[in-house]
Amino acid sequence: MAAGMIQNKHHLLIQGYRMNVGILRNGEVDFVATKGDKIIYVQATYMLASEETIKREFGNLAAIKDNYPKYVVSMDPVGSGLKEYPGIHHIRLREFLRMDL
């Protein structure tokens, strides 16, 4: 497990979430975090270096048709113009680790 994924998982555990891997028909979601009736979906990747990686990370979350928060966490600068995935937040690892979820 990559360091960023471990940090994401640890951050969510500290905040009281239980973690599962989300199994989709054509993929998976790295973390489905639950605390009471609150659910957060998180995809973790080092860099969004290729179109294939972007489609995989954002596409898996886009396949989930509910309104719970969805995050792609990476080391990339945010604001890379991924408007084709509304409702999915791209956030840098450092900022994610500072969030009170």
C-alpha atoms as one frame of an Amber mdcrd trajectory, in Angstrom:
protein
   0.000   0.000   0.000   1.456   3.367  -1.038   2.333   5.939   1.622  -0.455
   8.315   0.521  -3.047   5.556   0.816  -1.808   4.698   4.309  -1.989   8.364
   5.337  -5.540   8.669   3.943  -6.651   5.552   5.775  -5.011   6.608   9.030
  -6.596  10.084   8.805 -10.062   8.594   8.352  -9.560   6.067  11.168  -8.466
   8.820  13.575 -11.685  10.677  12.771 -13.751   7.636  13.741 -14.570   6.166
  10.328 -14.750   2.479   9.487 -13.162   1.560   6.183 -14.096  -0.826   3.403
 -13.103  -1.238  -0.219 -15.987  -0.491  -2.555 -16.514  -3.164  -5.202 -18.066
  -1.922  -8.443 -19.065  -3.846 -11.542 -15.974  -2.638 -13.450 -13.608  -1.489
 -10.722 -13.270  -0.536  -7.095 -13.205   2.454  -4.773 -10.144   2.567  -2.514
 -11.991   3.674   0.629 -15.647   3.692   1.538 -15.525   5.380   4.931 -18.571
   5.233   7.203 -19.342   6.854  10.544 -22.942   6.516  11.679 -25.072   7.513
   8.697 -22.232   9.498   7.068 -20.411   8.016   4.053 -17.325   9.333   2.245
 -15.764   7.825  -0.894 -12.025   8.271  -1.457  -9.808   7.348  -4.388  -6.089
   7.742  -3.677  -3.428   8.013  -6.356   0.098   9.376  -6.428  -0.318  11.448
  -9.584  -2.961  11.874 -12.256  -0.250  11.476 -14.884  -2.287  10.043 -17.742
  -5.789  10.179 -19.160  -6.154   6.500 -18.277  -5.416   7.216 -14.602  -7.817
  10.171 -14.541 -10.616   8.078 -16.083 -10.005   5.229 -13.646  -9.858   7.339
 -10.476 -12.696   9.743 -11.300 -14.728   7.221 -13.317 -15.002   4.763 -10.444
 -16.461   7.503  -8.249 -18.714   8.807 -11.037 -20.264   5.320 -11.265 -21.685
   5.774  -7.755 -25.019   7.531  -8.126 -25.605   8.891  -4.635 -24.892  12.313
  -3.151 -22.283  11.428  -0.534 -18.939  13.271  -0.736 -16.457  11.851  -3.236
 -12.746  12.707  -3.250  -9.765  11.941  -5.471  -6.666  12.553  -3.357  -3.323
  12.996  -5.124  -0.057  14.915  -5.059  -1.018  16.853  -8.220  -1.746  20.572
  -8.146  -5.502  21.015  -7.840  -7.453  22.930 -10.441  -6.393  20.819 -13.359
  -9.731  21.414 -15.113 -11.568  18.127 -14.578 -15.026  19.594 -15.090 -16.369
  16.443 -16.729 -16.663  14.886 -13.250 -19.099  17.148 -11.355 -19.491  16.477
  -7.658 -16.106  14.779  -7.336 -13.545  16.833  -5.458  -9.880  16.660  -6.456
  -7.770  17.518  -3.431  -4.064  17.407  -2.633  -2.998  14.922   0.031  -1.712
  17.654   2.341  -5.069  19.468   2.312  -7.023  16.226   2.745  -5.009  15.400
   5.861  -5.947  18.804   7.327  -9.682  18.360   6.733 -12.122  17.667   9.527
 -14.370  15.153   7.854
